[in-house]
Amino acid sequence: MTPDETLVELAGGGDASAREELFRRHFAVAYRVAYRLLGHEQDAMDAVQDGFLKAAVHLSDFDGRSGFRTWLLRVVTNSALDSGRKRKRNKILRLEDGMEQSAGATTFDDPTRGLRAEDLRAALNAALARLSTETRATFVLFAEAGLSYKEIAEAQALPVGTVMSRLHYARHKLQEYLADIDY
């Protein structure tokens, strides 16, 4: 597999297939991040498209100090947050959307298990929605995109200590909000 850095160089030189490969490679994680921030499928798609368009136009601004994926997720996150502010939507998050289910995931020995899982998802969605936009964005980049503290710091132009603090706060608040859930 061609490294992102090589594809960035080729795309910067006008190679459309290299540019397409870069965006294809990172579409799924970009969509998941945008969806978790916006809570609406079409809004997430719009934010990803907007982010990818901005990234393509400003590809020459990518300086390689961070990984391309980190840079691209910063652009997409900013597009999603801008979109959310513009639309002032209620940020309802559904964890089950956009997730693949294995064949065995649809069969339950306990008929109430599905209902309990649905209740837990709803409670978690509500808890995530209670976090500030900044804290939720940091948490989503960590939990959903799998970025390291350093990558999140680069993506959000924050010190690593602030990222760590936000993640600690998010975990604490989510535990607090979900303390009474019986799962």
C-alpha positions in Angstrom: 0.0 0.0 0.0 1.3 3.4 -1.0 2.0 5.6 2.1 -0.1 8.7 2.6 2.9 10.9 2.3 3.6 9.6 -1.2 0.0 10.1 -2.2 0.0 13.6 -0.9 3.0 14.4 -3.1 1.4 12.9 -6.1 -1.9 14.6 -5.4 -0.1 17.9 -5.0 1.3 17.4 -8.4 -2.1 17.0 -9.9 -2.6 13.2 -9.8 -6.3 12.8 -9.4 -6.1 9.1 -8.7 -3.7 9.7 -5.8 -6.1 12.4 -4.4 -9.0 10.0 -4.7 -7.1 7.2 -3.0 -6.2 9.5 -0.1 -9.8 10.5 0.5 -11.2 6.9 -0.1 -8.7 5.6 2.4 -9.9 8.0 5.2 -13.6 8.4 4.3 -14.9 6.0 6.9 -13.2 7.5 9.9 -14.0 11.0 8.7 -17.7 10.1 8.3 -17.8 8.5 11.8 -16.2 11.6 13.4 -18.6 14.0 11.6 -21.6 11.8 12.4 -20.7 11.7 16.1 -20.4 15.4 16.2 -23.6 16.2 14.2 -25.9 13.2 14.9 -27.5 13.4 11.5 -26.5 11.3 8.5 -26.9 13.9 5.8 -25.3 16.6 7.9 -22.3 14.3 8.4 -22.1 13.6 4.7 -22.2 17.3 3.9 -19.5 18.0 6.5 -17.3 15.3 5.1 -17.8 16.6 1.5 -17.1 20.1 2.6 -14.0 19.0 4.6 -12.7 16.9 1.7 -13.2 19.8 -0.7 -11.3 22.2 1.6 -8.6 19.6 2.1 -8.2 19.1 -1.7 -8.1 22.9 -2.4 -5.6 23.5 0.5 -3.5 20.3 0.0 -0.5 22.5 -0.5 -1.0 23.8 3.0 -0.3 20.3 4.4 3.2 20.6 5.7 3.8 17.1 7.0 4.3 18.0 10.6 1.5 15.7 11.5 0.1 12.7 9.6 -2.2 13.3 6.7 -5.0 11.5 8.5 -4.7 13.8 11.5 -4.6 16.9 9.3 -7.6 15.7 7.3 -9.6 14.9 10.5 -8.9 18.4 11.7 -10.3 19.8 8.5 -13.4 17.5 8.7 -13.9 18.2 12.4 -13.8 21.9 11.8 -16.3 21.6 8.9 -18.6 19.5 11.1 -18.5 22.0 14.0 -19.0 24.9 11.6 -22.0 23.1 10.1 -23.4 22.4 13.6 -23.1 26.0 14.6 -24.8 27.2 11.4 -27.7 24.8 11.7 -27.9 25.0 15.5 -29.1 21.5 15.5 -29.8 19.5 18.6 -26.8 17.1 18.6 -28.4 13.7 19.0 -25.9 10.9 18.6 -26.7 7.3 17.7 -23.9 4.9 18.2 -25.5 2.1 16.2 -25.6 4.1 13.0 -22.7 3.6 10.7 -21.5 0.4 12.6 -21.2 -2.9 10.9 -23.0 -5.8 12.6 -21.6 -9.3 12.6 -23.9 -12.2 11.7 -24.2 -13.3 15.3 -25.0 -9.8 16.6 -28.6 -10.1 15.6 -29.4 -13.3 17.6 -30.0 -13.0 21.3 -30.5 -15.7 23.9 -32.2 -13.2 26.1 -35.2 -11.5 24.4 -34.7 -8.4 26.6 -31.0 -8.0 25.7 -31.8 -6.0 22.6 -34.0 -3.6 24.5 -31.4 -3.1 27.2 -28.7 -2.4 24.6 -31.0 0.1 22.9 -31.7 1.8 26.3 -27.9 1.9 27.0 -27.2 3.4 23.5 -29.9 6.0 24.1 -28.5 6.9 27.5 -24.9 7.1 26.1 -26.2 9.3 23.3 -27.8 11.6 25.7 -24.7 11.7 27.9 -22.5 12.5 24.9 -24.9 15.3 23.9 -24.5 16.8 27.4 -20.7 17.3 26.9 -19.6 20.7 25.5 -18.8 20.8 21.8 -15.1 21.0 22.4 -15.0 18.2 25.0 -17.2 16.0 22.8 -15.0 16.6 19.7 -11.9 15.6 21.7 -13.6 12.5 23.0 -14.9 11.5 19.6 -11.5 11.9 18.0 -10.1 9.6 20.7 -12.9 7.0 21.0 -14.2 6.9 17.4 -11.2 7.9 15.3 -8.6 6.2 17.5 -6.3 9.2 17.4 -3.5 9.4 20.0 -3.3 12.3 22.4 -0.6 13.9 20.3 -2.6 13.5 17.1 -5.7 15.0 18.7 -3.6 17.9 20.0 -2.3 18.5 16.4 -5.8 18.2 15.0 -7.3 20.6 17.5 -4.3 22.9 17.8 -4.2 22.3 21.5 -1.5 21.3 24.0 -1.4 17.6 24.8 -2.1 18.4 28.4 -5.4 20.1 27.4 -6.3 17.0 25.4 -5.6 14.8 28.4 -7.6 17.1 30.6 -10.6 17.1 28.3 -10.5 13.3 27.9 -10.3 12.9 31.7 -13.2 15.3 32.1 -15.3 13.5 29.4 -14.7 10.1 31.0 -15.6 11.4 34.4 -18.8 13.2 33.2 -19.9 10.2 31.1 -19.5 7.9 34.1 -21.4 10.3 36.2 -24.2 10.7 33.7 -24.4 6.9 33.2 -24.0 5.9 36.9 -27.6 4.8 37.4 -27.7 2.7 34.2 -28.2 -1.1 34.9 -26.5 -2.9 32.1 
